[in-house]
Amino acid sequence: MSEHVTAVQVASLDGPAGLRVVRLPGPTAEQTAISVIVDVHAAGVSFPDLLMSHGRYQRKPPVPFVPGVEVAGLVRSAPADSSFRAGDRVAGFVRVGGWAARVAVRPELTFPLPDGLSFRSGAGLPMNYLTAHLSLTRRGALRPGETLLVHGAAGGLGAALLQAGRALGARVIGVVSTEAKADLARAAGAHETVLTDDWLSAVRALAPRGVDLVADTVGGGRFLDSVRSLAKEGRLLVLGFADGIPTVAANRLLLKNVDVRGVAWGSLIEDEPGYPRQQWEDLLSWYDAGHIRPIDGPTFAPANAADALRLLEDRRATGKITLSFA
C-alpha cells in the first residue's frame, strides 16, 4: 500500500466552497514504474482549477477529484531511462491531481528547474510560460520590432506574455484595471501600460497604425475593440474567457485582413509530446538572458486553498498564486 499524502480535493462542484483537505494514497507502484515521482513543494493555482471546481471546464473529472495542473519540487524517484534522478529540482505539468504533496508526472512533462528559481516561482512556469511561448512563437508569429498588446497583463499568464514578448524583441503594451496592476505589469516587462477604462483610445495614441498582435486572456466585451486595435494583417490570439465567450462579425476580419487564432497548449501537446521539452529549452535561454522573471503572487497553505481560488474568482489576483506543500 502506498504512503498517504496531504491533498486538496474538490468534494462538490460548488466552486471554492467545495474544497476540502484530505489524506489520500500517493502514487501507485504502476505509476512509479513509468513516471517521475515528485515531492511537491509548491503547486500552481490557475483559472482551469477554478473552472473545474464549478464543473465548467472542458475536462470534467468525476467528483471527488484533486485539481491542480502544475507543480514544482524535488524528484523522489524516476524511471532509469529518464534524464532525472532523485533529488533533482524540477517543475512539472499534470492534467489533474497537482494539489497534493506527492505526484506522478510524465517524464516528457517534467522540466529541470534552474537553481536561481524558487519552487514557488517554478510552480508558475509550465502552464503560463509554455502557453506564452506557443502563443507568441508558433501561433502569433511575433517578429522583432512588432507591437504586442496583452490583456490581463498583471496576471500570471499576462506577465509571462509580457516577458516572452520582450524576449522576442517586441514592443509590449499591457492592459490592466488599476494603477497598482500597471506598476506590476511594468515591473514584469511592459514598455507601456493602459487602464481598461477607454483602453482602445489610449492604445491608438501609443500605436496610431495599430498593434501587430493582441494576446487576449479576457474575452467578453473587449474582444471587438481588440479587433479594432489591430494594424492591417494583425493577429488576435484567443487565450481565455474571464469575461465571457465573445463573438465577432466575420466582415470585420475581412476589411482589415486580420486573423483570429486560438491557442490551446494543453490539447496541442497531446499530439506532440516532445514539443514541451523543446519549448523549455527556449525558456531556459530566455531565463539566462534575464527575460524570464516570474512574478510571485500570494501563496496559501492547503487548508486555505479556497481563498486562493476566490482571488481568481473575484479578479483580485496579481502575479502567480501558489499553494505551499513544504
C-alpha positions as a Markdown table, in Angstrom:
| # | Residue | x | y | z |
|---|---|---|---|---|
| 1 | Met | 0.0 | 0.0 | 0.0 |
| 2 | Ser | 1.4 | 3.4 | -0.9 |
| 3 | Glu | 2.0 | 6.1 | 1.7 |
| 4 | His | -0.8 | 8.6 | 2.3 |
| 5 | Val | -0.1 | 12.3 | 1.5 |
| 6 | Thr | -1.9 | 15.6 | 2.1 |
| 7 | Ala | -4.1 | 16.8 | -0.8 |
| 8 | Val | -6.8 | 19.3 | -1.6 |
| 9 | Gln | -9.9 | 17.7 | -3.1 |
| 10 | Val | -12.9 | 19.1 | -4.9 |
| 11 | Ala | -15.7 | 17.3 | -2.9 |
| 12 | Ser | -18.6 | 19.1 | -4.7 |
| 13 | Leu | -18.9 | 21.3 | -7.7 |
| 14 | Asp | -19.6 | 24.4 | -5.6 |
| 15 | Gly | -16.5 | 26.4 | -6.5 |
| 16 | Pro | -14.2 | 27.3 | -3.7 |
| 17 | Ala | -16.7 | 26.2 | -1.1 |
| 18 | Gly | -16.5 | 22.7 | -2.4 |
| 19 | Leu | -12.8 | 22.2 | -1.4 |
| 20 | Arg | -11.5 | 20.0 | 1.4 |
| 21 | Val | -8.1 | 18.9 | 2.7 |
| 22 | Val | -7.8 | 15.1 | 2.8 |
| 23 | Arg | -5.2 | 12.3 | 3.1 |
| 24 | Leu | -5.0 | 10.2 | 0.0 |
| 25 | Pro | -2.8 | 7.3 | -1.2 |
| 26 | Gly | 0.3 | 8.6 | -3.0 |
| 27 | Pro | 1.4 | 7.4 | -6.5 |
| 28 | Thr | 0.9 | 3.7 | -7.1 |
| 29 | Ala | 3.6 | 1.2 | -8.0 |
| 30 | Glu | 2.4 | 1.2 | -11.6 |
| 31 | Gln | 2.7 | 5.0 | -11.8 |
| 32 | Thr | 6.1 | 4.9 | -10.1 |
| 33 | Ala | 7.4 | 2.5 | -12.8 |
| 34 | Ile | 6.8 | 4.9 | -15.7 |
| 35 | Ser | 6.6 | 8.4 | -14.1 |
| 36 | Val | 8.8 | 10.9 | -12.4 |
| 37 | Ile | 7.6 | 11.0 | -8.7 |
| 38 | Val | 7.8 | 14.5 | -7.3 |
| 39 | Asp | 7.7 | 15.6 | -3.7 |
| 40 | Val | 5.8 | 18.8 | -4.2 |
| 41 | His | 7.0 | 22.0 | -2.6 |
| 42 | Ala | 4.6 | 24.4 | -4.4 |
| 43 | Ala | 1.6 | 23.9 | -6.7 |
| 44 | Gly | 0.3 | 26.5 | -9.1 |
| 45 | Val | -3.3 | 27.8 | -8.9 |
| 46 | Ser | -4.8 | 28.5 | -12.3 |
| 47 | Phe | -8.0 | 29.5 | -13.9 |
| 48 | Pro | -8.7 | 26.0 | -15.1 |
| 49 | Asp | -8.7 | 24.9 | -11.4 |
| 50 | Leu | -11.4 | 27.5 | -10.7 |
| 51 | Leu | -13.5 | 26.4 | -13.7 |
| 52 | Met | -13.1 | 22.7 | -12.8 |
| 53 | Ser | -14.2 | 23.4 | -9.2 |
| 54 | His | -17.5 | 24.7 | -10.7 |
| 55 | Gly | -17.8 | 21.9 | -13.3 |
| 56 | Arg | -17.4 | 24.4 | -16.1 |
| 57 | Tyr | -14.1 | 23.3 | -17.7 |
| 58 | Gln | -14.0 | 21.1 | -20.8 |
| 59 | Arg | -12.3 | 18.4 | -18.7 |
| 60 | Lys | -14.7 | 17.1 | -16.1 |
| 61 | Pro | -13.2 | 14.5 | -13.8 |
| 62 | Pro | -15.6 | 12.6 | -11.6 |
| 63 | Val | -16.2 | 14.1 | -8.2 |
| 64 | Pro | -14.3 | 13.9 | -5.8 |
| 65 | Phe | -11.0 | 14.8 | -7.5 |
| 66 | Val | -7.8 | 16.6 | -6.8 |
| 67 | Pro | -7.3 | 19.7 | -9.0 |
| 68 | Gly | -4.0 | 21.3 | -9.9 |
| 69 | Val | -2.1 | 21.2 | -13.2 |
| 70 | Glu | 1.4 | 22.4 | -12.4 |
| 71 | Val | 3.9 | 21.7 | -9.6 |
| 72 | Ala | 7.5 | 22.2 | -8.5 |
| 73 | Gly | 9.6 | 20.2 | -6.1 |
| 74 | Leu | 12.2 | 17.5 | -5.7 |
| 75 | Val | 12.4 | 14.2 | -7.6 |
| 76 | Arg | 11.7 | 11.3 | -5.3 |
| 77 | Ser | 12.2 | 8.6 | -8.0 |
| 78 | Ala | 12.4 | 8.4 | -11.8 |
| 79 | Pro | 12.5 | 5.7 | -14.4 |
| 80 | Ala | 16.0 | 4.7 | -15.3 |
| 81 | Asp | 15.6 | 5.7 | -18.9 |
| 82 | Ser | 14.6 | 9.3 | -18.0 |
| 83 | Ser | 17.0 | 12.2 | -17.6 |
| 84 | Phe | 16.1 | 12.7 | -14.0 |
| 85 | Arg | 17.5 | 11.4 | -10.7 |
| 86 | Ala | 16.4 | 11.5 | -7.1 |
| 87 | Gly | 17.0 | 15.0 | -5.6 |
| 88 | Asp | 16.7 | 16.9 | -8.9 |
| 89 | Arg | 14.8 | 20.2 | -8.8 |
| 90 | Val | 12.0 | 20.1 | -11.3 |
| 91 | Ala | 8.8 | 21.7 | -12.4 |
| 92 | Gly | 6.0 | 19.6 | -14.0 |
| 93 | Phe | 2.7 | 19.6 | -15.7 |
| 94 | Val | -0.1 | 17.2 | -14.8 |
| 95 | Arg | -3.6 | 17.0 | -16.3 |
| 96 | Val | -5.2 | 16.8 | -12.8 |
| 97 | Gly | -4.0 | 16.0 | -9.3 |
| 98 | Gly | -1.3 | 18.6 | -8.7 |
| 99 | Trp | -2.7 | 19.8 | -5.4 |
| 100 | Ala | -1.0 | 17.0 | -3.5 |
| 101 | Ala | 2.2 | 16.6 | -1.5 |
| 102 | Arg | 3.4 | 13.9 | -3.9 |
| 103 | Val | 2.5 | 13.4 | -7.6 |
| 104 | Ala | 3.4 | 11.3 | -10.6 |
| 105 | Val | 4.5 | 13.3 | -13.7 |
| 106 | Arg | 5.1 | 12.0 | -17.2 |
| 107 | Pro | 8.8 | 12.3 | -18.0 |
| 108 | Glu | 8.2 | 14.4 | -21.1 |
| 109 | Leu | 6.2 | 16.9 | -19.0 |
| 110 | Thr | 8.9 | 17.1 | -16.3 |
| 111 | Phe | 11.4 | 20.0 | -16.7 |
| 112 | Pro | 14.7 | 20.9 | -15.0 |
| 113 | Leu | 14.4 | 23.9 | -12.7 |
| 114 | Pro | 17.3 | 26.4 | -12.6 |
| 115 | Asp | 18.9 | 26.8 | -9.2 |
| 116 | Gly | 18.1 | 30.5 | -9.2 |
| 117 | Leu | 14.4 | 29.9 | -9.4 |
| 118 | Ser | 12.4 | 29.1 | -6.2 |
| 119 | Phe | 9.9 | 26.3 | -6.1 |
| 120 | Arg | 7.2 | 28.9 | -5.7 |
| 121 | Ser | 8.3 | 30.6 | -8.9 |
| 122 | Gly | 8.8 | 27.3 | -10.7 |
| 123 | Ala | 5.2 | 26.2 | -10.0 |
| 124 | Gly | 4.0 | 29.0 | -12.2 |
| 125 | Leu | 6.2 | 28.3 | -15.2 |
| 126 | Pro | 4.8 | 25.2 | -17.0 |
| 127 | Met | 1.3 | 26.3 | -17.9 |
| 128 | Asn | 1.8 | 30.1 | -18.2 |
| 129 | Tyr | 5.2 | 30.3 | -19.8 |
| 130 | Leu | 4.8 | 27.4 | -22.2 |
| 131 | Thr | 1.4 | 28.8 | -23.2 |
| 132 | Ala | 3.0 | 32.2 | -23.7 |
| 133 | His | 5.8 | 30.6 | -25.8 |
| 134 | Leu | 3.3 | 28.8 | -28.0 |
| 135 | Ser | 1.2 | 31.9 | -28.3 |
| 136 | Leu | 3.9 | 34.3 | -29.5 |
| 137 | Thr | 6.2 | 32.0 | -31.4 |
| 138 | Arg | 4.1 | 29.4 | -33.2 |
| 139 | Arg | 0.5 | 30.8 | -33.2 |
| 140 | Gly | 1.3 | 34.5 | -33.2 |
| 141 | Ala | 4.5 | 34.5 | -35.3 |
| 142 | Leu | 5.7 | 37.6 | -33.3 |
| 143 | Arg | 8.6 | 39.3 | -35.0 |
| 144 | Pro | 11.3 | 41.7 | -33.6 |
| 145 | Gly | 10.1 | 45.3 | -33.8 |
| 146 | Glu | 6.4 | 44.4 | -33.8 |
| 147 | Thr | 3.9 | 45.7 | -31.2 |
| 148 | Leu | 2.2 | 43.2 | -28.8 |
| 149 | Leu | -0.8 | 44.1 | -26.7 |
| 150 | Val | -1.6 | 42.0 | -23.7 |
| 151 | His | -4.9 | 42.0 | -21.9 |
| 152 | Gly | -4.9 | 40.9 | -18.2 |
| 153 | Ala | -1.2 | 41.9 | -18.1 |
| 154 | Ala | -0.9 | 41.7 | -14.3 |
| 155 | Gly | -2.0 | 38.1 | -14.0 |
| 156 | Gly | 0.3 | 35.0 | -14.2 |
| 157 | Leu | -0.3 | 34.4 | -17.9 |
| 158 | Gly | -0.2 | 38.1 | -18.7 |
| 159 | Ala | 3.2 | 38.6 | -17.1 |
| 160 | Ala | 4.5 | 35.5 | -18.9 |
| 161 | Leu | 3.3 | 37.0 | -22.2 |
| 162 | Leu | 4.9 | 40.4 | -21.5 |
| 163 | Gln | 8.2 | 38.7 | -20.8 |
| 164 | Ala | 8.1 | 36.4 | -23.7 |
| 165 | Gly | 7.2 | 39.4 | -26.0 |
| 166 | Arg | 10.3 | 41.2 | -24.8 |
| 167 | Ala | 12.4 | 38.1 | -25.2 |
| 168 | Leu | 11.3 | 38.0 | -28.9 |
| 169 | Gly | 12.2 | 41.7 | -29.4 |
| 170 | Ala | 8.7 | 43.2 | -29.5 |
| 171 | Arg | 7.3 | 46.5 | -28.0 |
| 172 | Val | 4.9 | 45.4 | -25.3 |
| 173 | Ile | 1.8 | 47.2 | -24.1 |
| 174 | Gly | -0.1 | 45.9 | -21.1 |
| 175 | Val | -3.8 | 46.5 | -20.4 |
| 176 | Val | -4.7 | 46.5 | -16.7 |
| 177 | Ser | -7.5 | 47.6 | -14.4 |
| 178 | Thr | -5.7 | 49.6 | -11.7 |
| 179 | Glu | -2.6 | 51.7 | -11.3 |
| 180 | Ala | -1.2 | 49.1 | -8.8 |
| 181 | Lys | -1.6 | 46.4 | -11.5 |
| 182 | Ala | 0.1 | 48.8 | -14.0 |
| 183 | Asp | 3.1 | 49.0 | -11.7 |
| 184 | Leu | 3.2 | 45.3 | -11.6 |
| 185 | Ala | 2.9 | 44.9 | -15.4 |
| 186 | Arg | 5.8 | 47.4 | -15.9 |
| 187 | Ala | 7.9 | 45.5 | -13.4 |
| 188 | Ala | 7.1 | 42.3 | -15.3 |
| 189 | Gly | 8.3 | 43.8 | -18.6 |
| 190 | Ala | 5.7 | 46.1 | -20.2 |
| 191 | His | 7.1 | 49.0 | -22.1 |
| 192 | Glu | 3.8 | 50.9 | -21.6 |
| 193 | Thr | 0.6 | 50.2 | -19.8 |
| 194 | Val | -3.0 | 51.5 | -20.3 |
| 195 | Leu | -6.0 | 51.2 | -18.0 |
| 196 | Thr | -9.1 | 49.3 | -19.0 |
| 197 | Asp | -11.3 | 52.4 | -19.0 |
| 198 | Asp | -11.2 | 53.7 | -22.6 |
| 199 | Trp | -8.2 | 51.5 | -23.3 |
| 200 | Leu | -8.7 | 51.5 | -27.1 |
| 201 | Ser | -8.2 | 55.2 | -27.3 |
| 202 | Ala | -5.1 | 55.0 | -25.2 |
| 203 | Val | -3.6 | 52.2 | -27.3 |
| 204 | Arg | -4.4 | 54.2 | -30.5 |
| 205 | Ala | -2.5 | 57.1 | -29.1 |
| 206 | Leu | 0.5 | 54.9 | -28.4 |
| 207 | Ala | 0.3 | 52.9 | -31.7 |
| 208 | Pro | -1.5 | 55.0 | -34.3 |
| 209 | Arg | -1.2 | 52.5 | -37.1 |
| 210 | Gly | -2.5 | 49.7 | -34.8 |
| 211 | Val | -0.8 | 46.8 | -33.0 |
| 212 | Asp | 0.5 | 43.8 | -34.7 |
| 213 | Leu | -0.6 | 41.1 | -32.2 |
| 214 | Val | -3.1 | 41.1 | -29.4 |
| 215 | Ala | -3.0 | 38.4 | -26.7 |
| 216 | Asp | -6.5 | 38.3 | -25.2 |
| 217 | Thr | -6.8 | 36.4 | -21.9 |
| 218 | Val | -10.1 | 38.1 | -21.1 |
| 219 | Gly | -12.6 | 37.9 | -24.0 |
| 220 | Gly | -16.1 | 39.3 | -23.4 |
| 221 | Gly | -16.7 | 42.9 | -24.3 |
| 222 | Arg | -13.1 | 43.7 | -25.1 |
| 223 | Phe | -12.9 | 41.3 | -28.0 |
| 224 | Leu | -14.4 | 43.6 | -30.7 |
| 225 | Asp | -12.2 | 46.5 | -29.6 |
| 226 | Ser | -9.3 | 44.2 | -29.7 |
| 227 | Val | -10.1 | 43.5 | -33.4 |
| 228 | Arg | -10.4 | 47.3 | -33.9 |
| 229 | Ser | -6.9 | 47.8 | -32.3 |
| 230 | Leu | -5.2 | 45.7 | -34.9 |
| 231 | Ala | -3.0 | 47.0 | -37.7 |
| 232 | Lys | -3.5 | 45.7 | -41.2 |
| 233 | Glu | -2.7 | 42.0 | -41.3 |
| 234 | Gly | -2.6 | 41.9 | -37.5 |
| 235 | Arg | -3.3 | 38.8 | -35.4 |
| 236 | Leu | -5.5 | 38.3 | -32.4 |
| 237 | Leu | -4.8 | 35.3 | -30.1 |
| 238 | Val | -7.7 | 33.8 | -28.1 |
| 239 | Leu | -6.3 | 32.7 | -24.8 |
| 240 | Gly | -9.2 | 32.7 | -22.3 |
| 241 | Phe | -12.7 | 34.0 | -21.5 |
| 242 | Ala | -12.5 | 35.5 | -18.0 |
| 243 | Asp | -15.2 | 38.0 | -19.1 |
| 244 | Gly | -17.2 | 35.5 | -21.2 |
| 245 | Ile | -17.0 | 33.9 | -24.7 |
| 246 | Pro | -17.2 | 36.7 | -27.3 |
| 247 | Thr | -18.3 | 36.7 | -31.0 |
| 248 | Val | -17.3 | 38.9 | -33.9 |
| 249 | Ala | -18.8 | 39.5 | -37.3 |
| 250 | Ala | -16.6 | 38.0 | -40.0 |
| 251 | Asn | -16.7 | 41.1 | -42.1 |
| 252 | Arg | -14.5 | 42.9 | -39.5 |
| 253 | Leu | -11.8 | 40.4 | -40.1 |
| 254 | Leu | -12.1 | 40.7 | -43.9 |
| 255 | Leu | -11.9 | 44.5 | -44.0 |
| 256 | Lys | -8.5 | 44.7 | -42.4 |
| 257 | Asn | -7.1 | 41.4 | -43.5 |
| 258 | Val | -6.7 | 40.3 | -39.8 |
| 259 | Asp | -6.6 | 36.9 | -38.2 |
| 260 | Val | -8.2 | 35.4 | -35.0 |
| 261 | Arg | -6.2 | 32.4 | -33.8 |
| 262 | Gly | -7.0 | 30.1 | -31.0 |
| 263 | Val | -4.3 | 28.9 | -28.5 |
| 264 | Ala | -4.8 | 25.7 | -26.6 |
| 265 | Trp | -1.4 | 24.4 | -25.3 |
| 266 | Gly | -2.9 | 21.6 | -23.3 |
| 267 | Ser | -4.6 | 20.0 | -26.3 |
| 268 | Leu | -1.8 | 20.6 | -28.7 |
| 269 | Ile | 0.8 | 18.7 | -26.6 |
| 270 | Glu | -1.3 | 15.5 | -26.7 |
| 271 | Asp | -0.4 | 15.1 | -30.3 |
| 272 | Glu | 3.2 | 16.4 | -29.9 |
| 273 | Pro | 4.5 | 15.0 | -26.6 |
| 274 | Gly | 8.1 | 16.1 | -27.4 |
| 275 | Tyr | 7.1 | 19.8 | -28.0 |
| 276 | Pro | 7.1 | 21.0 | -24.4 |
| 277 | Arg | 10.7 | 20.0 | -23.8 |
| 278 | Gln | 11.7 | 21.9 | -26.9 |
| 279 | Gln | 9.9 | 24.9 | -25.6 |
| 280 | Trp | 11.5 | 24.6 | -22.2 |
| 281 | Glu | 15.0 | 24.9 | -23.8 |
| 282 | Asp | 13.9 | 28.3 | -25.2 |
| 283 | Leu | 12.6 | 29.3 | -21.8 |
| 284 | Leu | 15.9 | 28.4 | -20.2 |
| 285 | Ser | 17.8 | 30.5 | -22.7 |
| 286 | Trp | 15.4 | 33.4 | -22.1 |
| 287 | Tyr | 15.9 | 33.0 | -18.3 |
| 288 | Asp | 19.7 | 33.0 | -18.8 |
| 289 | Ala | 19.3 | 36.2 | -20.8 |
| 290 | Gly | 17.3 | 37.9 | -18.0 |
| 291 | His | 13.9 | 38.0 | -19.7 |
| 292 | Ile | 12.1 | 35.4 | -17.5 |
| 293 | Arg | 11.4 | 36.8 | -14.1 |
| 294 | Pro | 8.3 | 35.1 | -12.6 |
| 295 | Ile | 6.0 | 37.4 | -10.7 |
| 296 | Asp | 5.2 | 35.6 | -7.5 |
| 297 | Gly | 1.7 | 36.2 | -6.2 |
| 298 | Pro | 0.2 | 35.2 | -2.8 |
| 299 | Thr | 0.9 | 31.7 | -1.5 |
| 300 | Phe | -1.5 | 29.7 | 0.6 |
| 301 | Ala | -1.5 | 26.6 | 2.8 |
| 302 | Pro | -3.6 | 23.7 | 1.5 |
| 303 | Ala | -6.2 | 24.4 | 4.2 |
| 304 | Asn | -6.7 | 27.9 | 2.6 |
| 305 | Ala | -6.9 | 26.7 | -1.0 |
| 306 | Ala | -10.5 | 28.1 | -1.2 |
| 307 | Asp | -9.1 | 31.6 | -0.5 |
| 308 | Ala | -6.7 | 31.1 | -3.4 |
| 309 | Leu | -9.5 | 30.3 | -5.8 |
| 310 | Arg | -11.6 | 33.2 | -4.6 |
| 311 | Leu | -8.8 | 35.6 | -5.5 |
| 312 | Leu | -9.1 | 34.3 | -9.1 |
| 313 | Glu | -12.9 | 34.3 | -9.0 |
| 314 | Asp | -13.0 | 37.9 | -7.8 |
| 315 | Arg | -10.4 | 39.1 | -10.3 |
| 316 | Arg | -8.1 | 40.3 | -7.5 |
| 317 | Ala | -5.1 | 38.1 | -8.4 |
| 318 | Thr | -1.8 | 39.7 | -9.2 |
| 319 | Gly | 1.1 | 37.5 | -10.2 |
| 320 | Lys | 1.0 | 33.7 | -9.9 |
| 321 | Ile | -0.9 | 32.3 | -6.9 |
| 322 | Thr | 0.5 | 29.1 | -5.4 |
| 323 | Leu | -0.2 | 26.5 | -2.7 |
| 324 | Ser | 2.7 | 25.5 | -0.4 |
| 325 | Phe | 3.1 | 21.8 | 0.5 |
| 326 | Ala | 6.5 | 22.0 | 2.1 |
